[in-house]
Amino acid sequence: QVIMLNPQALAKSQSSAELSTLMLSAAPMALLITQRHLIVSMDNCNMHWFDIEDNSSPQGQDGVYVVPSEVDKEYTLENEPFIKMYYNKNMTKIIGATPSGALKMIMIEAECTLDEDEGDDEKQEDEKTKVISAMAVTVGQTHIGAVRGVKELKDSTQICSICDDSRLFLWENSNGEVLSKVDLPSPPLALE
């Protein structure tokens, strides 16, 4: 399960009413938030897209978001889940890292928030979960442990990855070519 809370509201009131729980079919491995969705990668290789509803005040000061429990979209990864994931800077593809050290890319464009008219039309169209059929393409597989961080470098098509194997790689995202490898003295903890 994923527990979401609003820190500002929690500071004002110690009430547990400020907490909401989203029940999942498996343990979450990675989360990704876009303007419209909370995307969850789970240990059973499923990825679920949950719509985000903005319940902020008109001034946008509350920062309160509600995530309904219905799955809007779903995707199934072939062999292993993503343990880290992010959208590229153009929001056109998800780059994900697996426990075995592979970097994979899924061409799924992030959606913007809906205005009220579009939201009503979409709800009337179909209440069923949409299944995404895009293929996950392996960008590279040279890490020999769990990837701990993946980040796209600004103003380029290159990505950097770090892993438990104490190595940092610089990749060309368009073709998966390793541009550089750095052996580190100890396993890195984060990539910012």
C-alpha positions as CSV (number, residue, x, y, z in Angstrom):
1,Q,0.0,0.0,0.0
2,V,1.0,3.6,-0.6
3,I,0.2,6.1,2.1
4,M,-0.2,9.7,1.0
5,L,-0.5,12.7,3.3
6,N,-0.5,16.5,3.1
7,P,2.3,17.7,5.4
8,Q,0.8,21.3,5.7
9,A,-2.6,20.0,6.8
10,L,-1.0,17.5,9.1
11,A,1.0,20.2,10.8
12,K,-2.3,22.1,11.4
13,S,-4.2,19.1,12.7
14,Q,-2.9,15.8,14.1
15,S,-6.1,14.2,12.8
16,S,-5.7,10.9,10.9
17,A,-8.4,12.2,8.6
18,E,-5.6,14.0,6.7
19,L,-4.2,10.6,5.7
20,S,-5.4,8.5,2.8
21,T,-4.5,5.0,1.8
22,L,-4.3,3.5,-1.6
23,M,-4.5,-0.2,-1.7
24,L,-2.3,-1.9,-4.3
25,S,-2.2,-5.5,-5.7
26,A,1.5,-5.8,-4.9
27,A,4.4,-4.0,-3.1
28,P,5.3,-0.7,-4.6
29,M,8.9,-0.4,-6.0
30,A,8.9,3.1,-7.5
31,L,6.6,6.1,-7.8
32,L,6.4,8.8,-10.5
33,I,4.0,11.8,-10.4
34,T,2.9,13.8,-13.4
35,Q,0.4,16.6,-13.8
36,R,-2.3,14.0,-14.2
37,H,-1.2,10.7,-12.8
38,L,0.5,8.9,-9.9
39,I,2.3,6.0,-11.6
40,V,3.3,3.1,-9.4
41,S,5.7,0.3,-10.4
42,M,5.0,-2.9,-8.3
43,D,7.1,-6.0,-7.5
44,N,4.7,-8.2,-9.6
45,C,5.9,-6.3,-12.8
46,N,2.6,-4.3,-13.1
47,M,2.5,-0.5,-13.4
48,H,-0.7,1.3,-12.6
49,W,-1.6,4.9,-13.5
50,F,-4.0,6.5,-10.9
51,D,-5.7,9.9,-11.8
52,I,-4.8,12.7,-9.5
53,E,-7.5,15.1,-8.5
54,D,-6.6,18.5,-7.2
55,N,-8.7,19.4,-4.2
56,S,-6.7,22.6,-3.4
57,S,-8.4,25.9,-2.6
58,P,-8.9,28.2,-5.6
59,Q,-5.7,30.0,-4.6
60,G,-3.8,26.6,-4.7
61,Q,-2.4,27.1,-1.2
62,D,-3.5,23.8,0.3
63,G,-1.7,21.4,-1.9
64,V,-4.2,18.7,-1.3
65,Y,-4.5,16.0,-3.9
66,V,-6.8,13.0,-3.9
67,V,-5.9,9.8,-5.7
68,P,-9.0,7.6,-6.4
69,S,-8.4,3.9,-6.0
70,E,-9.5,3.0,-9.5
71,V,-6.7,2.3,-11.9
72,D,-6.9,4.5,-15.0
73,K,-4.2,2.7,-17.0
74,E,-2.0,-0.3,-16.6
75,Y,1.1,-1.8,-18.1
76,T,2.9,-5.0,-17.5
77,L,6.7,-5.2,-17.7
78,E,8.1,-8.5,-19.0
79,N,10.7,-9.8,-16.5
80,E,11.3,-7.5,-13.6
81,P,9.8,-4.3,-12.2
82,F,11.2,-0.8,-12.3
83,I,12.9,0.2,-9.0
84,K,13.6,3.7,-10.2
85,M,11.8,5.6,-13.0
86,Y,11.4,9.1,-14.4
87,Y,10.0,10.9,-17.4
88,N,12.5,12.4,-19.8
89,K,12.6,16.2,-20.1
90,N,10.1,16.2,-23.0
91,M,7.7,14.0,-21.0
92,T,7.5,11.5,-23.9
93,K,9.1,8.4,-22.4
94,I,9.6,6.7,-19.1
95,I,13.2,5.6,-18.3
96,G,13.2,2.8,-15.7
97,A,15.9,0.9,-13.9
98,T,15.6,-2.8,-12.9
99,P,16.9,-4.8,-9.9
100,S,19.4,-6.6,-12.2
101,G,20.9,-3.4,-13.5
102,A,19.1,-2.9,-16.9
103,L,17.9,0.5,-18.0
104,K,14.7,0.3,-20.1
105,M,12.6,2.9,-21.9
106,I,8.8,2.9,-22.6
107,M,7.5,5.4,-25.1
108,I,4.4,6.6,-23.2
109,E,3.7,10.3,-23.3
110,A,2.7,12.0,-20.0
111,E,-0.8,13.5,-20.1
112,C,-1.7,17.0,-19.0
113,T,-4.5,17.7,-16.5
114,L,-8.0,17.7,-18.0
115,D,-10.2,20.7,-17.9
116,E,-13.8,20.0,-16.6
117,D,-15.4,19.5,-20.0
118,E,-12.7,17.0,-21.2
119,G,-12.9,15.1,-17.9
120,D,-16.7,14.7,-18.3
121,D,-16.3,13.5,-21.9
122,E,-13.6,11.0,-21.0
123,K,-15.6,9.6,-18.1
124,Q,-18.6,9.0,-20.4
125,E,-16.4,7.3,-23.0
126,D,-15.3,4.4,-20.9
127,E,-15.0,3.6,-17.2
128,K,-12.7,0.6,-17.9
129,T,-9.0,0.5,-17.2
130,K,-6.9,1.2,-20.3
131,V,-4.2,-1.3,-21.1
132,I,-1.0,0.2,-22.4
133,S,0.7,-1.9,-25.1
134,A,3.9,0.1,-25.7
135,M,7.1,-2.0,-25.8
136,A,9.8,-1.7,-23.1
137,V,13.1,-1.3,-25.0
138,T,16.4,-2.0,-23.2
139,V,18.7,1.0,-23.3
140,G,21.6,-0.8,-21.7
141,Q,22.7,-3.6,-19.4
142,T,26.1,-3.2,-17.9
143,H,25.4,-2.7,-14.2
144,I,25.6,-6.0,-12.2
145,G,23.5,-4.9,-9.3
146,A,20.4,-2.9,-8.5
147,V,20.4,0.6,-10.1
148,R,20.0,3.2,-7.3
149,G,19.6,6.3,-9.5
150,V,19.0,7.4,-13.1
151,K,19.0,11.0,-14.3
152,E,18.8,12.7,-17.7
153,L,21.5,15.3,-18.1
154,K,20.2,18.8,-18.9
155,D,20.0,19.9,-22.5
156,S,21.3,16.6,-23.8
157,T,20.2,13.1,-24.8
158,Q,22.5,11.6,-22.2
159,I,21.5,9.8,-19.0
160,C,23.6,9.0,-15.9
161,S,23.1,5.9,-13.8
162,I,24.5,4.7,-10.5
163,C,24.4,1.2,-9.0
164,D,25.2,-1.0,-6.0
165,D,28.2,-2.3,-8.0
166,S,30.0,1.0,-7.2
167,R,29.9,2.2,-10.8
168,L,28.6,5.3,-12.6
169,F,27.7,5.1,-16.2
170,L,27.0,7.9,-18.8
171,W,24.7,6.7,-21.6
172,E,23.6,8.0,-24.9
173,N,19.8,7.7,-24.5
174,S,19.0,7.5,-28.2
175,N,21.1,4.4,-28.9
176,G,22.1,2.9,-25.5
177,E,25.9,3.4,-26.1
178,V,28.0,3.7,-23.0
179,L,29.9,7.0,-23.2
180,S,31.8,6.7,-20.0
181,K,32.2,4.5,-16.9
182,V,33.6,5.5,-13.5
183,D,34.5,3.1,-10.8
184,L,33.6,4.6,-7.4
185,P,35.3,3.8,-4.1
186,S,32.0,2.8,-2.6
187,P,28.4,2.3,-3.7
188,P,26.6,5.6,-4.3
189,L,23.5,6.3,-2.3
190,A,21.7,8.9,-4.6
191,L,21.9,10.8,-7.8
192,E,20.7,14.4,-7.7
